[in-house]
Structures are given as C-alpha cells and as structure tokens.
C-alpha cells in the first residue's frame, strides 16, 4: 500500500477568533491506518473530525438496494468494476481486511492527540450498542444528526454531524445558528441535494468518493456506487466544502495518482 500524504487547505471565516488547525479523517473502513495515525500525531491538531465510514455497519440489504437505483449503463459499469476488483483480489490476497479492532484502536489513540468528533456514513446504518459504549468510554463524540457546543482555542463553535440517513429538520436548525459552525457530512452530494450550499455554514467536511480511486487530469474516475467522474471527489469547493480522498483502500484495485490522505484544514480570520 502506498504511503499516505498530508493535504492542507485554508478556510476563512469572520466568526473565527483565533486560528484553528483541524484534522480531517474519512473512510477508514476498519482498515489498519498506523501511518495515518503517525501523521496525525505529528500534525498535533486542535481538533480531529472523522467524516463517516469508520466502521462497517451497513445493512445486508444495502448492496442490492444500491444496485436497484442504477440505470442499466451504471449497472454495467458497476459490474465491470466488480470483476476488475475481483481480478486484483486474486493478485493481492494479503491485502488489509476490515476489523473493528482497527477502527477502535485508531479512534482511541486519536482521542489522546486532540478531541475527536465523528459522524456516520452510508456504511454505518446500524451501529451496535458496543460501538456507542466504546465512543462514550473513550471520549469520542458521535454526532448522529445532532450537534455539540464546544470551545476550541478560544473559539466558541457548534460541531454538527449529518448522518447518511439524514434529518432535514435538525440540519435546518443547525444552519440557522449564528455561531461558528462546522458540519460533518459524509456524502458531499448533500452539499447540493440538501441545499447546504445555500447556507452560511462556515466549514463542511466530507469523504465518501475515495478521490475517485483513479485520478486522470486531476479528476476522479469512479466514485461511490460506481458513479463516473463524481463532481465532489477530492479537494476544496466554494472555499468551505473540503472533501477527503480517504484514509484506506477498500478496493483491490490500486489507487492510482490518488494517495490516501490526512487532511489538515487551517481556519483563519477573514
């Protein structure tokens, strides 16, 4: 597996009192990520936000449900990707496998570095009771369509977590608050479909598309669910939506021109 990189962005807001250094982790998918953890420790952020798909807790019906949403062309593309992935699985039988212990270990150690706030992605439809107990016992703030008031580096702020199974009423209330707001939203498509784009939320962080797996001319080829050339695959959009390329490789297909990454967001006064 290729070495991860640190990708830095700057986001400006009139609500910032003192600069904030925020680490963004996304799409761990229960893989080992000691190298990402080492980068996190070296960066020593004020705050770590984990934008979904840390655990593998999707319902068994999930894959078939997704396939039913596809049109025939997309269904064909998904199946091509499936068989190409199967081919690479035969070539790389020893690649990292998902294990809840990996996610727990990462979160536990990350919480020793900085406060950790976590939202839920499409692979976390059904958390187990032991997951929530782990979060409580280890100081992990799991935000499931809810927000928390915090003070970080003299900045009073609201941190909200919009789950993949979203609550629009909660989102509307969160968006109308006048404080400095940071929204964890695993799926960046919600930026448009839920009209987050039309709000004045200061910072939105996402993942989901894994950078498009293979990048050509700075464009990701395959997003989540087999979508070709996803609009929000990796980078910063409108100066405040930051999308991570992810911390793991769940596919056997290699990530090409698309390293795993730890994202560092430096929030500053406008």
Beta strands, then each sheet from edge to edge (+ up, - down):
strand 1: 5-13
strand 2: 20-25
strand 3: 47-51
strand 4: 115-119
strand 5: 140-142
strand 6: 146-152
strand 7: 155-162
strand 8: 180-185
strand 9: 203-206
strand 10: 215-216
strand 11: 219-220
strand 12: 235-237
strand 13: 241-243
strand 14: 261-269
sheet 1: 1+ 14+ 2- 3- 4- 5-
sheet 2: 6+ 7- 8- 9- 13- 12+
sheet 3: 10+ 11-
end
